[in-house]
Amino acid sequence: MPDTIDALVEDLSNQDRDVRKAAEDSLVTLGPPCIDRLLPYVYDGQPTARRLRAESVFQRLGGDALPRLREIRAQGPGHLRAKALTMLVDLAGAESLGERDKDAVDRLVRIKLLSELPVKVPSEAGRWLALPAERFDDALSVLELHDLKAVTTVMGVAAATKATGSISFQSAKGEKRTAYRVFITPEFENWLTGARWRLLWGNSFLDELDGFILAGKISERCGEAHFYVIDPYNGSESWYVARDGRSVRGYSTYAHPQFSGEPLPFEIERREDSMDDEEEAALYAEGVPETLTAADSLSAEPGPMLADHTHGHGWLATTHADCPNSRFPGALPI
């Protein structure tokens, strides 16, 4: 059988798509005996056909692969142990790890947190909430977040925007529920006002529960909250400010009208500063349409964050007490 497995692994990179697919199907059929020969090709940093097919085999094996992966973690061979750890988390979350591995990962996160500055959050695309850092506990209560776990910003952004963002599960009461995972950033100091803000990322959470509604709920308890959207695919941007539970000001590319509410002070200032430039004057005649400009003036503009304006660390959290972070599948960078 070893020769058969080696031949099938070789076929995963065949130029013929049908051959690659047949090899993957055969390896899935053979099951766990293939694991040792497939592991060297996963997570190798290159999106090759062999790597993608090998990782697909593991995804299709699912829980059947876990016992052998745990054996490798405990007994070796040594050169496969690191990839076995990553694959375990990718398939079944951190709860699939033994206590020694869990402690090792937690220790690595703590070490990384000591020297993670400066940090960076996505600025090219995405959607995020901004909430007053001083009202963090109130925001957690409003959003009903649980299982706060200290994480690096790299880890948190990946969890909230790239990895699995929601899972269905059965609650302690036997009810079918959906839990979402979110990342709350460190505190970022606004360059203009000195006020500190935290940003909340979580694509599934904000899409399913509506970031505009969530901003309103947070503002009712915390005084103010914002929701921002940058969507390059559709060529649209949105920003929204809520205070004390009321909509104060907003902009959306495809809304009619595009602006709602009265212009805010930073918009009036921007309009006045642009009066000498005809093109800018036309752009800012009704207000500020750029999401990043609004975020920069109102809370914190995403992107590379100044170390001197960054305080504390970020947190991962979930929306249900019965579904901790450790249950979410997907290996995360630290």
C-alpha positions in Angstrom: 0.0 0.0 0.0 2.8 2.6 0.7 3.7 2.5 -3.0 0.1 3.0 -4.0 -0.3 6.0 -1.6 3.0 7.5 -2.9 1.7 7.2 -6.5 -1.6 8.8 -5.6 0.1 11.7 -3.8 2.3 12.2 -6.9 -0.8 12.3 -9.0 -2.2 15.2 -6.9 0.1 17.5 -9.0 -0.7 15.9 -12.4 -1.4 18.3 -15.2 -4.6 16.5 -16.0 -7.4 17.7 -13.7 -9.3 14.4 -13.9 -6.2 12.6 -12.7 -5.8 15.0 -9.8 -9.5 14.5 -8.9 -9.3 10.7 -9.1 -6.2 10.7 -6.9 -7.9 12.8 -4.3 -10.9 10.6 -4.3 -8.8 7.5 -3.9 -6.8 8.9 -1.0 -10.1 9.8 0.8 -11.2 6.2 0.3 -8.0 4.9 1.7 -8.4 7.2 4.7 -6.1 7.6 7.7 -3.2 5.4 6.4 -2.5 8.3 3.9 -2.0 11.0 6.6 1.7 10.6 7.1 2.4 11.0 3.4 0.1 13.9 2.9 1.1 16.0 5.9 4.5 17.2 4.3 2.5 18.9 1.5 0.0 21.0 3.5 0.7 24.5 4.7 3.9 24.8 2.7 3.2 28.4 1.8 2.7 27.8 -1.9 -0.8 27.4 -3.5 0.2 24.4 -5.6 -2.2 21.9 -6.9 -0.7 19.2 -4.7 -1.0 21.3 -1.6 -4.6 22.3 -2.3 -5.6 18.7 -3.1 -3.8 17.4 0.0 -5.6 19.9 2.3 -8.9 18.9 0.5 -8.3 15.3 1.4 -8.0 16.2 5.1 -11.1 18.3 5.0 -13.0 15.4 3.5 -11.6 13.0 6.0 -12.7 15.3 8.8 -13.0 13.6 12.2 -11.5 10.4 10.8 -8.2 12.1 10.6 -8.1 13.3 14.2 -6.9 10.1 16.0 -3.8 9.7 13.8 -3.0 13.4 14.0 -3.1 13.2 17.8 -0.8 10.2 17.7 1.7 12.2 15.7 1.5 15.0 18.2 2.2 12.6 21.0 4.6 10.1 19.5 6.0 11.6 16.3 7.6 11.4 13.8 9.1 14.7 14.8 9.1 16.4 11.4 5.3 16.0 11.1 4.4 17.2 14.6 4.1 20.9 13.7 1.8 20.3 10.7 -0.2 17.8 12.7 -0.9 20.5 15.3 -2.0 23.0 12.6 -4.2 20.4 10.9 -5.9 19.4 14.2 -6.9 23.0 14.8 -7.9 23.5 11.2 -10.3 20.5 11.3 -11.7 20.7 14.8 -10.6 23.9 16.6 -8.4 24.3 19.6 -10.6 22.0 21.7 -9.2 19.1 19.7 -5.8 19.6 21.2 -4.3 18.0 24.3 -3.7 20.1 27.4 0.0 20.4 26.7 -0.6 21.8 23.2 -3.2 24.2 24.5 -0.8 25.5 27.1 1.9 25.9 24.5 -0.3 27.9 22.2 -1.5 30.1 25.0 2.1 30.7 26.1 3.1 31.6 22.5 0.3 34.2 22.3 1.3 35.8 25.6 4.9 36.1 24.4 3.8 37.6 21.1 1.6 40.1 22.9 4.6 41.6 24.6 6.1 42.8 21.3 3.3 43.0 18.8 3.3 46.8 18.3 2.8 48.4 15.9 -0.3 46.5 14.7 -2.3 46.7 11.5 -6.0 46.2 10.7 -7.4 46.0 7.2 -8.1 49.2 5.4 -8.6 48.0 1.8 -12.0 46.4 2.4 -14.3 45.2 5.1 -16.9 46.3 7.6 -16.3 47.1 11.3 -17.9 48.8 14.3 -16.2 51.5 16.4 -17.1 51.8 20.1 -15.8 54.0 22.9 -13.0 52.1 24.6 -14.1 53.4 28.0 -17.4 51.7 27.6 -16.0 48.4 26.6 -17.7 46.4 29.3 -21.1 48.0 28.4 -20.6 47.1 24.8 -19.8 43.5 25.7 -23.1 43.3 27.6 -25.1 44.8 24.8 -23.7 42.4 22.2 -23.9 39.5 24.7 -20.3 38.4 24.0 -18.7 35.5 25.9 -15.4 33.7 26.3 -13.1 36.7 25.9 -9.6 35.5 24.9 -6.5 37.7 24.6 -5.1 37.4 21.1 -2.6 39.2 18.8 -4.1 41.5 16.2 -2.9 39.3 13.4 -4.7 36.3 15.0 -7.9 38.3 15.7 -8.2 39.7 12.2 -7.7 36.3 10.6 -10.3 34.8 12.9 -12.9 37.4 12.2 -12.4 38.0 8.5 -10.9 34.8 7.0 -11.6 31.8 9.2 -14.9 30.3 10.0 -17.0 33.1 11.4 -20.1 31.2 12.5 -21.0 27.7 13.5 -24.3 25.9 14.2 -24.5 23.9 17.5 -26.9 22.5 20.0 -27.2 24.6 23.2 -27.2 23.1 26.7 -31.0 23.3 26.5 -31.0 21.2 23.3 -31.8 24.1 21.0 -30.2 24.5 17.6 -28.3 27.8 17.7 -25.8 29.8 15.7 -22.7 31.3 17.3 -20.5 34.0 15.8 -16.9 34.9 16.5 -15.7 38.5 16.7 -12.4 40.3 17.2 -12.2 43.5 19.3 -9.0 45.4 18.7 -6.7 47.1 21.2 -7.6 50.7 22.0 -6.7 53.2 19.3 -6.3 56.9 20.2 -7.9 59.4 17.8 -5.2 61.8 16.7 -7.6 64.8 16.7 -9.5 64.4 20.0 -7.4 62.0 22.0 -10.4 59.8 22.6 -9.8 56.0 22.6 -11.8 53.6 20.4 -11.9 49.9 19.9 -12.9 48.4 16.5 -15.0 45.3 16.2 -14.5 43.0 13.3 -16.6 39.9 12.4 -17.8 39.5 8.9 -20.5 36.8 9.6 -21.6 38.6 12.8 -22.0 42.0 11.1 -23.6 40.6 8.0 -26.2 38.4 9.8 -27.1 40.8 12.7 -26.7 44.0 10.7 -23.9 46.4 11.6 -26.2 49.4 11.4 -28.7 48.0 14.0 -25.8 46.9 16.2 -24.3 50.4 16.2 -27.6 51.8 17.3 -27.9 49.3 20.2 -24.4 50.0 21.4 -24.9 53.8 21.2 -28.0 53.5 23.4 -25.8 52.1 26.2 -22.4 53.6 25.4 -23.4 57.0 24.1 -22.0 56.6 20.6 -21.0 53.9 18.1 -20.2 53.8 14.4 -20.4 51.3 11.6 -18.2 51.5 8.5 -18.2 49.6 5.2 -15.7 49.5 2.3 -16.8 47.3 -0.6 -14.4 47.5 -3.5 -16.2 44.6 -5.3 -19.4 46.7 -5.7 -17.6 50.1 -5.7 -19.4 51.3 -2.6 -18.7 52.8 0.8 -20.8 53.5 3.9 -20.4 55.1 7.2 -22.9 55.6 10.0 -23.0 57.4 13.3 -25.4 56.6 16.1 -25.7 58.5 19.4 -27.8 57.7 22.4 -29.7 55.1 20.3 -30.5 57.6 17.5 -29.2 57.8 13.9 -27.2 61.0 13.7 -25.4 61.0 10.3 -24.7 58.5 7.6 -23.5 58.1 4.0 -23.9 55.2 1.5 -22.8 55.2 -2.1 -26.1 53.7 -3.5 -28.6 55.1 -1.0 -31.1 57.7 -2.1 -30.3 60.2 -0.9 -26.7 59.3 -0.2 -26.5 61.3 3.0 -28.8 61.2 6.0 -28.8 63.6 9.0 -27.1 66.9 9.3 -23.4 67.4 8.5 -21.0 66.8 11.4 -18.3 69.4 12.3 -15.5 67.6 10.6 -17.5 67.6 7.3 -18.2 71.3 7.6 -14.5 72.0 8.2 -13.6 69.8 5.2 -16.1 71.6 3.0 -14.8 75.0 4.0 -11.2 74.0 3.5 -12.0 72.8 -0.1 -13.6 76.0 -1.3 -10.6 77.1 -3.2 -10.5 73.8 -5.2 -13.4 73.4 -7.6 -13.2 69.6 -7.8 -12.9 69.2 -4.0 -15.7 71.7 -3.4 -18.0 69.6 -5.6 -16.9 66.4 -3.8 -17.6 67.8 -0.3 -20.6 70.0 -1.1 -23.0 67.7 0.8 -20.6 66.1 3.2 -17.7 63.6 3.3 -18.3 60.5 1.2 -15.0 58.6 2.0 -15.3 56.0 4.7 -11.7 56.2 5.8 -11.8 60.0 6.0 -14.9 59.7 8.3 -13.3 57.0 10.4 -10.1 59.1 10.8 -12.0 62.1 12.0 -14.6 60.3 14.2 -12.8 57.3 15.7 -9.8 55.4 14.2 -8.8 54.9 10.6 -7.9 51.3 9.9 -4.5 50.4 8.5 -1.0 50.5 10.1 -1.6 51.9 13.6 0.9 54.1 15.4 2.5 52.3 18.4 2.2 55.4 20.5 -1.6 55.6 19.8 -2.2 51.8 20.5 -3.0 50.6 24.0 -3.6 47.2 25.4 -4.4 44.1 23.3 -7.2 42.6 21.3 -9.8 40.0 22.3 -11.6 37.2 20.6 -15.1 36.6 21.7 -18.2 34.5 20.8 -21.9 35.3 20.9 -22.9 32.2 23.0 -21.7 30.9 26.3 -22.2 27.3 25.1 -19.9 27.8 22.1 -16.4 28.9 23.2 -13.6 30.1 20.8 -11.9 26.7 21.0 -14.8 25.1 19.1 -14.3 27.2 15.9 -12.3 25.4 13.3 -9.4 27.0 11.4 -5.7 27.4 12.2 -4.8 31.0 12.9 -1.5 32.9 12.5 -0.1 34.2 15.8 
